[in-house]
Structure formats: structure tokens, C-alpha cells
Amino acid sequence: MQCWNLAQTVYALPIAHTLKLKEEGDKMHNWTDLTNASQIDDIKNADGYSVIFKHSTRCSISMMAKRSFERDWDVITGNVNFYFLDLINHRDVSAYIAEIFKVHHESPQLLLIKDGECILDASHSDISADEVAEQL
């Protein structure tokens, strides 16, 4: 599914990505930027849980999904690594994610990885911190 923007006549300006930190008691969630395929290999070979959020910086729907997820991500407890992919600047990494985790590319898209396997693939309005928390 492609990002829709006001009858395709308005072009969204790129939105700069900033790290978002949120405290949860003594715990803080933050994004680690994905910029190369070797990071995906590390996630694939890691034990535990990782969240990958694939984001189009030119899409208002993607920005809303990201903000909604970040607003609610304090429901995600435990040791989870959070990864952010700016897929406009790193299309090659996005393609590699689709290949390695055997998922269809979408934007926005959230993947929950457990012990190297994708156990949750959500996009657009289906992206939910509550659903991630339920899978943990």
C-alpha cells in the first residue's frame, strides 16, 4: 500500500528524525537508527526481542503511526531493542529486511523479531504497541 497524500497533489516535506526518549521507571526506550545491512544480520542472530519500525519521512500517515506507537510504547516491558529505519535514505536496508525476515515491504511497517524470527508484521493503522506487548 502506498502513502496517500491529499489527492496526490500535496507533497509532504521530509521530516527530520530525532531520537525520542521516554522514561518508564528506571527504563528508557529509544530508537537505534538502522543504516546498513550488517545491523540486520546482528538482529537476525540475536537472542531476545527487537522491534523494527520502517518509516517514510515523506509520508504523514507514517509519521502518525510512529507518533502513536511512541505515545503508547511504555506498555512494552522487558528487554526489547527498538530500531528505526528511514527507508527513504536506506531503501537497500529495507529490501534486505524484507528478504531476511520474509515479509512484504510496506510503509509504515513494524516488525517484532524474537530470536531472529519475525513473529509480528504490522503496517499502517495496524501498528500497535499493545499488540507488541501482548506478544512478549
N, C-alpha and C positions, 0 to 999 in steps of 0.2 A: 504494500500500500504506500502511495506517495503522500508527501506532506501537501496539504491543500492550503492555499492562502488567498482569501478574498477573490474568488473567481480567477485566480492566476494572474491578476493584474497588479497586485502589490508585491513588491519584493522585500522580504524581511532582511534587515541588515544583520551582518554577523554579530553575534553576542559573545563577548569575551567570557571565557570560562574562568571562574575563580574557585579556589578550594573553599568548601563550606565545612565548617566545623560545628558540631553540636554536642553539648555535654549531656551525658547520661550518667549521673552519679560521678564516679571516677573515670568513666569510659568516654572516649570521644570517637565519633565516626568521622572519617574524612576520605575523600577520593584520592586514589593514586592514578595519575594520568598514564594511559596506555599509549605508547608511541612507537613500539616495534614488536615484531613477531616473537622475539625471544621471551618477552614478558608473557605472551600467551602460552608458550611452551612451559614456562615456570608454573603458571596457573594449572595447566593440564597435569603436571607432575606433582602438584602439591596435595597434601592431605588437608582435610577440613573444607570449609565453605568459602566461596568467593562470589561476589556479585559483580557482574559486568553491566554497565549502563552505556549503551551505544546511543549517541546524541548527535543530531544535526543542529549545528549552531545557527543555521539559516531558517529553522522551522519553529514557528510559535507553538505548534502542538507538542513538539519535542521538549521545548522549554517548559511548558505547563506540566508535562508528565514528570520531568526532572524535579521541578519545584514541589509537586505533590508528593513524590516519593521522599524527598529530603525532609519535607514537613512532618512526615509520619515515620521516618526510619528509626525513631527511638524505640519502636516496638520490636525491633530486631535485636535480640540479645545473644550473648555468646561471642565467640571469636570468629568474626566474619571480616574478610578483606573486601573493600569496596574499590572497584576500578571504573574509571571514566574514559570513554573513547570519543574523541572529537572525530567523527567519521568523515567530515569534510576534509580535514587535513591528513587523515590517516586511513584512506579507503583501502589500502593494501592490508592493513591490520584488520579491518572489518571483514574483508574477504577471507582472511586467514582464520578468523574466529568462526565464520560460517562453515569453513572446511573442517576445522579441528573438532568442533563440537556438534557438527552435523545438524545445523539449524539453517532455516531460510533467513536471509538478510532482511531486516526491517529497520525502520527508524521512526520513532524511538523504539528501542528494544532493551529488555532487561533479561539477563541470563543468570540463573543461580547454578553454580558449579559446586558439586560435592565430590571430593576425592577424584577430581579430574573428569567427571561426567556431568553433562548438563541435565539437571533434574527439573528445571523450570525455565520456560521460554515464554515471555510475555511482551506484548507490544501495545503501543498507543494507550487507550484507556484501560487496558487490562493490567497495566503495570501497577503493582500494589505492594507496599511494604508489609501489609498484613498478610498477604499470601506468602511472601518470603518467610516471614516469621512462623507461619504455620508449617512450612517445610523443614524448619530447623529442628 
